Amino acid sequence: MYHTKKIGVFISHIFGYYQQTVCQGIIDKSQEYGYTTEIYTSMDGENLGTYGIGERSILRIPNYDELDGVIFASETYPSEELKEEIIHTLKTRCTCPIIEIATMERHFPAIAMENNHTAEDLTEHLITVHGCKRICYLGRDSSADVLYSNRRESYYRSAMEKHGLTIGSHDIYRCGYSSDDATSALAFFDKKGTPDAVVCYNDTMALYFMRAALSSGYRIPEDIAITGCDDTVDGRNSSPALTTVSFPCLETGTTAMELLLQMIHGKFVPDVTDIRAHAVIANSCGCKKRPEINPIFYSHALTKRIEKLEMSIFGSMSMSAAFQGMTNIDDCVDLLEKYIHEIEHCKEFYLCLYADWDSISSHILEITETEDDAPLNSDTIFLKLAIKDGKRLPECSFKKNTLLPDFLCNGSNNAYVYTPLFFEDKEFGYIALAYEKNRLDYHFRLVHWLMNINQMLQSICEAKRTGLLVSRLENIYMKDALTGLYNMHGYNNNEETVIHQAKSKGLPITCFLFDLDGLKLINDTFGHNEGDFAIQVLGHALENAVQEGDVCARFSGDEFYLLTCNYSEKEANTFLDSIQKYLDNYNRLSSKKFNISVSGGYASAIPDAHFTSDQIQELFAAADKNMYKVKREKKKKILR
């Protein structure tokens, strides 16, 4: 094993600022103490329909026995179902210490980032510093945020009560994130006059409300003071700059790792360790604080951000279009390699596929009468695409006692981000990413890329499945259901190939015609099932004797047609004898109360340049006459 000191991190939506910064704190502290970090991330909770079913495949990635500790950022998971599955897995499969990052519901020793109480601090600041009397609260109405919004509202109420201020019937409003919502909130507050100040659930809501107020002619903060929460870059660069609340993300990650280290070394940690957020006083509350950054820099950065987003959208569209119609995995990874070099600061990229990634479902195998591929060891993983330091490495397979082959990781202290690859309930494998100097730079556009890769893999699987179904349909269309030989469609589809070969090489064409002896007697005496059985035995006899390239067909009834190329007269007679010998041997071993016998005849010709299918029919007519001549002269003993 390349490492014995390893920390696993379960976190969702890693492209978010909070998630990346928390993870960066974990990575930095882990590295300081000689641990490497594996981050298992998903994108659950988005409205992607049945596509998102496969998010649970994140649980298949870790080697739980190899982890020295786990940090679980439970509140980053919008999907309660996936969160509960992770909790159950950690409780049943992990023997190592676990630290949870959670403020509300907790299942393990936890670190809680308490940034709700600051609503009370900001309310007191507005009262004691700026003399505000009527202070309103603007909260959220969605299920995703309502718990946190209500907690911040309770702290706001506490501060108002502490200072003897009454909260009126039009002082609390809950809504969503939109300009219309903010305008409705302003109108609601204005029914009882202009408020002195509005405490908002977060910066996003505060900025919407600030815009609505400014559009209505109010001055901020002279007419209405406004505060937010979460200290976003947009709030810091608004005009006026937004008074808000810090979000100690990096400290959360480093503290979580410090607590986990204490548990690893057998030391006591409390059930909950709080990290307190702090008010960030700026200008929107009425304080006069000089902006730390000239707004022109933010404006320029925002323009560049929009440009990158547009390029990302077009890049994703280009990538998706390039993968359309591709059905070969090798061609796909060759194309994918060109896009990987565009990932900024990416030091390593690995595409790992499970051994059964393109397996066909059992019901499709049954429908297509296909045998399953030789089962591979379920612990085998294919490293299908490996790019390290800008160079592509050879693909290989390895056992799932590590998430990457040892030769890639020996002596490495890189942190890896692992993301599952799936489509609905089909699990393909995972992507592993490492960044330069262990500085995470996971952009949202990578989510588009991952969906393109998932779609690519699904398309390959669909093409494989469709190929089997098409092949089965072709068999149904071209094969006789009773014997498995060609039917009339199959014969007609292959006749021209034999004619062309014979004409191009100057070889003789020989047409055989066979007729089962005494079929009516067998049917009348023993029933049609036994008659069908006799037809099948003759079909097996012919199938056993024909050579590659011969076209053997049963159109209906008990007549069989055989079109061959390059048979001499001696070989044709030998072929007839081989069929009879096969049936004689069968009859000696059979317990049936009837013998299976066949009469056959043939006719041959060397085709000239003008030879056509019409001449083939003339040969079969001659073979039919020769066959009936044999049948008339033959002594047949059908019943035993």
C-alpha positions in Angstrom: 0.0 0.0 0.0 1.3 3.5 -0.8 -0.1 5.1 2.4 -1.1 3.9 5.8 -2.3 7.3 7.0 -5.4 8.4 5.0 -8.4 10.6 5.7 -11.7 10.2 3.8 -14.0 13.2 3.3 -17.7 12.9 2.3 -19.0 16.2 0.9 -21.5 17.2 -1.8 -21.3 20.0 -4.4 -17.5 20.5 -4.0 -17.6 23.2 -6.7 -19.1 25.6 -4.0 -16.9 28.1 -2.2 -17.8 26.8 1.2 -17.2 23.1 0.3 -13.8 23.8 -1.4 -12.6 26.0 1.4 -13.6 23.5 4.1 -11.8 20.8 2.1 -8.8 22.9 1.6 -8.5 23.4 5.4 -8.8 19.6 5.8 -6.1 19.0 3.2 -3.7 21.5 4.7 -4.0 20.2 8.2 -3.8 16.5 7.1 -0.7 17.2 5.1 0.9 18.9 8.1 0.5 15.7 10.1 1.5 13.3 7.3 -1.9 12.2 6.2 -3.3 12.1 2.7 -6.8 13.0 1.8 -9.4 11.3 -0.3 -12.5 13.4 -1.0 -15.7 11.6 -2.2 -18.0 14.1 -3.7 -21.4 14.0 -5.5 -24.0 16.4 -6.8 -27.1 14.9 -5.2 -30.3 16.8 -4.7 -30.4 18.5 -8.1 -33.5 18.1 -10.2 -32.1 15.7 -12.7 -34.9 13.1 -12.8 -33.9 9.5 -12.8 -30.4 10.4 -13.9 -29.5 11.2 -10.3 -30.4 7.7 -9.0 -26.8 6.7 -9.4 -25.4 9.3 -6.9 -25.5 6.5 -4.3 -22.6 4.9 -6.2 -20.4 7.3 -4.3 -20.6 4.7 -1.5 -18.9 2.1 -3.7 -15.7 4.1 -4.1 -14.0 4.2 -0.7 -12.0 1.3 0.8 -13.4 1.8 4.3 -10.9 -0.5 5.9 -8.0 1.6 4.7 -9.2 4.9 6.3 -7.7 6.2 9.5 -10.5 8.7 9.9 -13.5 10.2 8.1 -14.9 13.7 8.0 -18.6 13.9 7.0 -20.0 17.3 5.9 -23.6 16.1 6.3 -25.3 19.4 5.7 -24.0 19.8 2.2 -26.3 16.9 1.1 -29.7 18.2 0.0 -30.9 14.7 -0.5 -32.0 13.2 2.8 -32.0 9.7 1.2 -28.4 9.8 0.2 -27.3 11.4 3.5 -29.0 8.6 5.4 -27.3 5.9 3.3 -23.9 7.5 4.0 -24.7 7.6 7.7 -25.7 3.9 7.7 -22.6 3.0 5.7 -20.2 4.9 8.0 -21.8 3.3 11.1 -21.7 -0.2 9.7 -18.5 -0.3 7.7 -16.1 2.1 9.4 -14.1 1.2 12.4 -12.1 4.5 12.4 -13.1 7.7 14.1 -15.6 10.0 12.4 -16.1 13.7 12.7 -19.3 15.4 11.3 -19.6 18.9 10.2 -23.2 19.8 11.1 -25.0 22.6 12.9 -28.5 21.0 13.2 -29.0 17.2 13.3 -25.9 15.3 14.2 -25.0 11.6 14.3 -21.2 11.7 15.2 -19.0 14.0 17.3 -19.5 17.2 15.4 -18.1 20.6 14.6 -20.8 23.2 14.2 -20.3 26.4 12.5 -22.6 28.7 14.4 -23.4 31.7 12.2 -27.0 32.1 13.2 -26.5 33.9 16.5 -24.9 36.8 14.6 -28.4 37.8 13.5 -28.7 38.9 17.1 -25.4 40.7 17.0 -26.3 42.6 13.9 -29.8 43.5 15.3 -28.1 44.8 18.5 -25.6 46.8 16.3 -28.4 48.5 14.5 -30.2 49.3 17.7 -27.2 50.4 19.9 -25.0 52.1 17.3 -27.5 53.4 14.8 -30.5 53.9 17.0 -32.9 51.9 14.8 -36.3 51.3 16.3 -38.3 49.5 13.6 -36.2 46.6 12.4 -37.7 44.0 10.0 -36.5 40.5 9.2 -36.5 39.1 5.6 -36.3 35.3 5.7 -36.6 32.3 3.3 -39.6 30.3 2.5 -38.0 27.3 0.8 -37.6 23.9 2.6 -33.9 23.9 1.8 -33.2 27.0 3.9 -36.2 27.4 6.2 -34.6 25.8 9.2 -31.6 28.1 9.2 -33.8 31.1 8.3 -36.0 30.4 11.3 -33.0 30.1 13.6 -31.6 33.4 12.5 -35.1 34.9 12.9 -35.3 33.6 16.5 -32.0 35.4 17.3 -33.4 38.6 15.7 -36.5 38.3 17.9 -34.3 37.8 20.9 -32.4 41.0 20.3 -35.6 43.0 19.7 -37.1 41.6 22.9 -33.9 42.3 24.9 -34.2 46.0 24.0 -37.9 46.2 24.5 -38.8 46.8 20.8 -42.0 45.4 19.4 -42.2 43.3 16.3 -45.2 44.3 14.3 -47.5 42.3 12.0 -45.6 43.7 8.9 -42.1 43.3 10.2 -41.3 39.7 9.1 -41.6 38.5 5.6 -40.4 35.2 4.0 -39.9 34.7 0.3 -37.6 33.3 -2.4 -34.6 34.6 -4.4 -35.9 37.0 -7.1 -36.4 40.7 -7.8 -40.1 40.3 -7.7 -39.9 38.6 -4.3 -37.7 41.5 -3.0 -40.1 44.1 -4.4 -43.1 42.3 -2.7 -41.1 42.3 0.6 -40.5 46.0 0.4 -44.2 46.6 -0.3 -45.2 44.5 2.7 -42.9 46.3 5.1 -44.0 49.7 3.7 -47.6 49.1 4.6 -46.6 50.2 8.2 -44.2 52.9 7.0 -40.6 52.8 6.0 -38.5 50.5 8.2 -35.4 51.8 9.8 -33.5 48.7 9.0 -33.9 45.2 7.5 -32.0 42.1 8.7 -31.8 39.6 5.9 -31.3 35.9 6.0 -28.2 36.0 3.8 -26.2 38.2 1.4 -28.1 37.0 -1.7 -31.4 38.1 -0.1 -29.9 41.3 1.1 -28.6 42.3 -2.3 -32.0 41.6 -3.9 -33.7 43.7 -1.3 -31.1 46.5 -1.7 -31.7 46.6 -5.4 -35.5 46.7 -4.9 -35.1 49.6 -2.4 -32.8 51.6 -4.6 -35.1 51.1 -7.5 -38.0 52.5 -5.4 -36.0 55.7 -4.7 -34.7 54.8 -1.2 -31.2 55.6 -0.1 -29.1 52.9 1.5 -28.3 53.3 4.4 -29.7 56.8 4.9 -33.3 55.7 4.5 -33.1 51.9 5.2 -30.1 50.1 6.7 -29.6 46.6 5.4 -27.5 43.6 6.7 -26.8 40.2 5.3 -25.0 37.0 6.3 -22.3 34.8 4.8 -19.8 37.5 3.6 -20.0 36.8 -0.1 -17.7 38.5 -2.7 -20.8 40.1 -4.2 -21.8 41.6 -0.9 -18.2 42.9 -0.2 -18.2 44.6 -3.6 -21.8 46.1 -3.6 -22.3 49.8 -3.3 -22.6 50.4 -0.4 -20.6 47.5 0.8 -22.8 45.0 2.7 -22.6 44.7 6.5 -22.7 40.9 6.9 -21.4 37.9 8.8 -18.2 36.0 8.3 -18.2 32.4 7.2 -15.1 30.7 8.8 -14.9 27.9 6.1 -11.1 27.3 6.3 -11.2 27.3 10.1 -14.0 24.7 10.0 -11.9 22.4 7.9 -8.7 22.7 9.9 -10.6 22.4 13.2 -12.5 19.3 12.0 -9.1 17.7 11.1 -7.7 18.6 14.5 -10.6 17.0 16.3 -10.3 13.9 14.2 -6.6 13.7 15.0 -7.4 13.8 18.7 -9.9 10.9 18.2 -7.3 8.9 16.2 -4.9 9.3 19.1 -7.5 8.2 21.7 -8.2 11.6 23.1 -11.6 12.9 24.2 -13.5 15.3 22.0 -16.9 16.8 23.0 -20.1 15.9 21.2 -20.2 19.4 19.7 -17.5 21.9 19.1 -18.7 25.3 18.0 -16.9 27.7 15.6 -18.4 31.1 16.0 -18.9 33.4 13.1 -18.4 37.2 13.5 -20.1 40.3 12.2 -18.4 42.1 9.4 -19.2 45.7 9.6 -19.2 47.6 6.3 -21.4 50.5 5.0 -25.0 49.3 4.4 -25.8 49.5 8.1 -24.8 53.2 8.3 -21.1 52.8 9.4 -18.5 54.6 7.3 -15.9 52.1 6.3 -13.6 52.6 3.4 -13.8 49.7 0.9 -10.6 47.6 1.0 -10.7 46.9 -2.8 -11.4 49.3 -5.6 -14.7 48.2 -7.2 -13.1 48.4 -10.7 -11.1 45.2 -9.8 -14.3 43.4 -8.9 -16.1 44.6 -12.0 -13.2 43.3 -14.2 -13.1 40.0 -12.3 -16.8 39.6 -12.8 -16.5 40.3 -16.5 -13.8 37.6 -16.7 -16.0 35.2 -14.7 -18.9 35.7 -17.2 -16.5 35.1 -20.1 -15.3 31.9 -18.6 -18.8 30.8 -17.9 -19.7 31.4 -21.6 -16.6 29.6 -22.8 -17.5 26.7 -20.4 -21.0 26.4 -21.9 -19.7 26.4 -25.4 -17.0 24.0 -24.4 -19.5 21.6 -22.9 -21.7 21.8 -26.0 -18.6 21.1 -28.2 -17.6 18.2 -26.0 -21.2 16.7 -26.0 -21.4 17.1 -29.8 -18.0 15.4 -30.3 -19.1 12.4 -28.3 -22.3 12.0 -30.3 -22.4 8.7 -32.2 -19.2 7.4 -30.8 -19.5 3.7 -29.7 -15.9 2.6 -29.2 -14.4 3.3 -25.7 -10.8 3.6 -27.0 -11.9 6.3 -29.5 -13.8 8.1 -26.8 -10.9 8.3 -24.3 -8.6 9.5 -27.1 -11.0 12.3 -27.7 -11.5 13.0 -23.9 -7.7 13.4 -23.5 -7.8 16.6 -25.6 -10.4 18.1 -23.2 -8.6 17.1 -20.0 -5.7 19.4 -20.8 -8.1 22.4 -20.5 -8.8 21.7 -16.8 -6.9 24.5 -15.0 -4.2 23.5 -12.5 -5.0 19.9 -13.0 -2.0 17.8 -12.1 -3.5 14.3 -12.4 -6.6 13.0 -14.1 -7.7 9.3 -14.0 -10.7 7.6 -15.5 -11.4 4.3 -13.7 -14.0 1.8 -14.8 -15.4 -1.1 -13.0 -15.0 -4.5 -14.6 -18.7 -4.7 -15.2 -19.2 -1.2 -16.4 -20.6 -2.2 -19.8 -22.3 -5.4 -18.8 -25.6 -6.3 -20.4 -28.7 -6.9 -18.2 -29.8 -10.5 -17.8 -33.2 -9.9 -19.5 -31.5 -8.5 -22.6 -29.1 -11.5 -22.6 -32.2 -13.7 -22.4 -34.1 -11.9 -25.1 -31.1 -12.0 -27.5 -30.1 -15.6 -26.5 -26.6 -14.4 -25.8 -24.2 -15.9 -23.3 -22.8 -13.5 -20.8 -19.2 -12.4 -21.2 -16.8 -14.4 -19.0 -17.3 -12.8 -15.6 -14.4 -10.7 -14.4 -13.3 -10.4 -10.8 -15.6 -7.7 -9.3 -12.6 -6.3 -7.6 -10.9 -5.5 -10.9 -10.8 -1.9 -12.0 -9.6 -0.6 -15.4 -7.5 2.5 -15.5 -8.8 3.6 -18.9 -7.3 7.1 -19.1 -4.4 8.3 -17.0 -2.9 11.8 -17.4 -0.2 12.8 -14.9 1.8 16.1 -15.2 0.5 16.6 -18.7 1.5 13.2 -20.0 -0.7 10.2 -20.9 0.3 7.0 -19.2 -0.5 3.5 -20.5 -3.8 2.0 -19.4 -3.8 -0.9 -17.0 -6.0 -2.9 -14.6 -5.6 -3.1 -10.8 -7.3 -4.6 -7.8 -9.7 -2.5 -5.7 -7.6 -2.6 -2.6 -6.5 0.9 -3.7 -8.5 3.5 -5.6 -5.5 4.0 -7.9 -2.6 1.7 -8.9 0.3 1.9 -6.4 2.8 3.0 -9.1 0.9 6.3 -9.4 0.8 7.1 -5.7 4.0 5.7 -4.2 5.7 8.6 -2.4 2.9 11.0 -3.3 1.1 13.3 -0.8 -1.5 14.4 -3.3 -5.1 14.8 -2.2 -7.5 13.3 -4.7 -11.1 14.2 -5.4 -13.2 11.2 -6.4 -16.5 11.6 -8.3 -18.7 8.7 -9.3 -19.6 8.0 -12.9 -23.1 6.6 -13.5 -26.3 6.9 -15.5 -29.5 6.3 -13.6 -28.8 3.0 -11.7 -25.9 2.0 -13.9 -22.5 2.4 -12.2 -19.5 2.9 -14.4 -16.6 3.8 -12.1 -15.1 7.1 -11.0 -12.9 10.1 -11.9 -9.9 10.9 -9.7 -8.5 14.5 -9.8 -5.4 16.0 -8.2 -4.4 19.6 -8.3 -1.1 21.4 -8.4 0.3 22.0 -4.9 -2.8 20.5 -3.4 -4.8 23.7 -4.0 -8.4 22.7 -5.0 -9.7 24.5 -8.1 -12.8 22.4 -8.9 -15.0 24.6 -11.2 -18.7 24.2 -11.8 -18.0 23.5 -15.5 -16.5 20.2 -14.5 -20.0 19.1 -13.6 -21.0 19.6 -17.2 -17.9 17.5 -18.3 -18.8 14.7 -15.9 -22.3 14.6 -17.3 -20.9 14.4 -20.8 -18.6 11.5 -19.8 -21.5 9.7 -18.1 -23.6 10.2 -21.3 -20.7 8.9 -23.4 -20.3 5.8 -21.3 -24.1 5.2 -21.4 -24.1 5.6 -25.2 -21.4 3.0 -25.5 -23.5 0.6 -23.3 -26.6 1.4 -25.3 -24.8 0.7 -28.6 -23.6 -2.6 -27.3 -27.1 -3.5 -26.1 -28.7 -2.2 -29.4 -26.2 -4.3 -31.4 -27.3 -7.5 -29.6 -31.0 -6.6 -30.2 -30.4 -5.8 -33.8 -28.4 -9.0 -34.3 -31.3 -10.9 -32.7 -33.8 -9.3 -34.9 -31.7 -10.1 -37.9 -31.6 -13.7 -36.8 -35.4 -13.8 -36.4 -35.8 -12.2 -39.8 -33.2 -14.4 -41.6 -33.2 -17.7 -39.6 -35.6 -20.6 -39.6 -37.0 -20.8 -36.0 -37.3 -24.6 -36.1 -33.8 -25.5 -37.3 -31.7 -22.4 -36.9 -30.7 -22.6 -40.6 -31.4 -19.7 -43.0 -35.0 -19.1 -44.1 -35.9 -17.6 -47.5 -34.8 -14.1 -46.4 -31.5 -15.4 -45.2 -31.0 -17.4 -48.3 -31.8 -14.4 -50.6 -29.4 -12.2 -48.6 -26.5 -14.6 -49.1 -27.1 -16.0 -52.6 -25.3 -13.2 -54.4 -22.1 -13.6 -52.3 -21.8 -17.2 -53.5 -22.4 -16.3 -57.1 -19.9 -13.5 -57.0 -17.2 -15.8 -55.5 -17.8 -18.5 -58.1 -17.8 -16.0 -61.0 -14.7 -14.2 -59.8 -12.7 -17.4 -59.2 -14.1 -19.6 -62.0 -15.4 -22.1 -59.5 -18.4 -24.5 -60.0 -21.7 -23.8 -58.2 -23.5 -26.8 -56.8 -27.1 -26.7 -55.7 -28.4 -29.4 -53.4 -32.0 -30.2 -52.5 -33.1 -32.5 -49.6 -36.5 -33.9 -48.7 -37.3 -35.7 -45.5 -38.6 -39.2 -46.2 -42.0 -40.2 -44.8 -42.8 -37.0 -42.9 -46.6 -37.4 -43.5 -46.4 -40.9 -42.0 -44.5 -39.6 -38.9 -47.0 -36.8 -38.5 -50.1 -39.0 -38.9 -48.7 -41.8 -36.6 -46.9 -39.9 -33.9 -48.1 -36.3 -34.2 -46.7 -33.1 -35.6 -44.3 -32.5 -32.7 -42.5 -35.7 -33.7 -42.5 -34.6 -37.3 -40.9 -31.2 -36.2 -38.4 -33.2 -34.3 -37.4 -35.2 -37.4 -37.0 -31.9 -39.3 -34.7 -30.6 -36.6 -32.5 -33.7 -36.7 -32.1 -33.3 -40.4 -31.3 -29.7 -39.9 -28.6 -30.6 -37.4 -27.2 -33.2 -39.9 -26.9 -30.5 -42.6 -25.5 -27.9 -40.2 -22.8 -30.4 -39.1 -21.8 -31.2 -42.7 -21.8 -27.8 -44.5 -18.6 -25.8 -45.0 -17.9 -22.1 -44.3 -19.5 -20.0 -47.0 -22.2 -22.6 -47.9 -25.8 -21.3 -47.7 -28.1 -23.9 -46.2 -31.8 -23.0 -45.9 -35.2 -24.3 -45.0 -38.0 -22.3 -46.6 -40.9 -24.3 -45.1 -42.1 -27.9 -44.8 -39.4 -30.6 -45.1 -37.4 -29.3 -48.1 -33.8 -28.0 -47.5 -31.8 -26.0 -50.0 -28.0 -25.9 -50.0 -26.0 -23.5 -52.3 -22.3 -24.2 -52.4 -19.2 -23.1 -54.3 -16.2 -25.2 -55.4 -17.7 -28.7 -54.9 -16.4 -31.4 -57.4 -18.8 -34.2 -58.4 -16.9 -36.5 -56.0 -17.2 -34.1 -53.1 -20.9 -33.6 -53.8 -21.5 -37.3 -53.6 -19.4 -37.5 -50.5 -21.5 -34.8 -49.0 -24.7 -36.7 -49.7 -23.2 -39.8 -48.1 -22.1 -37.9 -45.0 -25.7 -36.7 -44.4 -27.0 -40.3 -44.7 -24.3 -41.6 -42.4 -25.1 -38.9 -39.8 -28.8 -40.0 -39.8 -27.9 -43.8 -39.8 -25.8 -43.2 -36.7 -28.6 -41.2 -35.1 -31.2 -43.9 -35.8 -29.0 -46.6 -34.2 -28.8 -44.6 -31.0 -32.4 -43.2 -31.0 -35.2 -44.6 -28.9 -37.8 -43.2 -31.3 -40.3 -45.6 -32.9 -39.4 -44.2 -36.3 -36.3 -43.8 -38.5 -35.2 -40.4 -39.9 -34.3 -40.7 -43.6 -33.6 -38.2 -46.3 -33.4 -38.1 -50.1 -31.1 -35.7 -51.8 -30.0 -34.6 -55.2 -27.8 -32.0 -56.7 -26.9 -30.1 -59.9 -23.7 -28.2 -60.8 -22.6 -25.6 -63.3 -19.6 -23.3 -63.8 -21.0 -19.8 -64.1 -20.0 -17.4 -66.9 -20.0 -13.6 -66.7 -23.7 -13.4 -67.3 -24.7 -16.0 -64.7 -27.6 -14.8 -62.6 -30.0 -15.9 -59.9 -32.3 -17.3 -62.6 -29.7 -19.9 -63.5 -29.5 -20.8 -59.8 -33.2 -21.6 -59.8 -32.7 -23.8 -62.9 -30.0 -25.7 -61.0 -32.3 -26.2 -58.0 -35.0 -27.5 -60.4 -32.5 -30.0 -61.8 -31.5 -31.0 -58.3 -35.1 -31.5 -57.4 -35.6 -33.9 -60.3 -32.5 -35.8 -59.2 -33.7 -35.9 -55.6 -37.1 -37.4 -56.6 -35.3 -39.9 -58.8 -33.4 -41.0 -55.7 -36.6 -41.0 -53.6 -38.5 -43.2 -56.0 -35.7 -45.7 -56.3 -35.0 -45.8 -52.5 -36.3 -48.5 -50.2 -37.6 -46.6 -47.2 -38.3 -48.2 -43.8 -39.7 -45.4 -41.7 -41.6 -47.2 -39.0 -39.6 -49.7 -36.8 
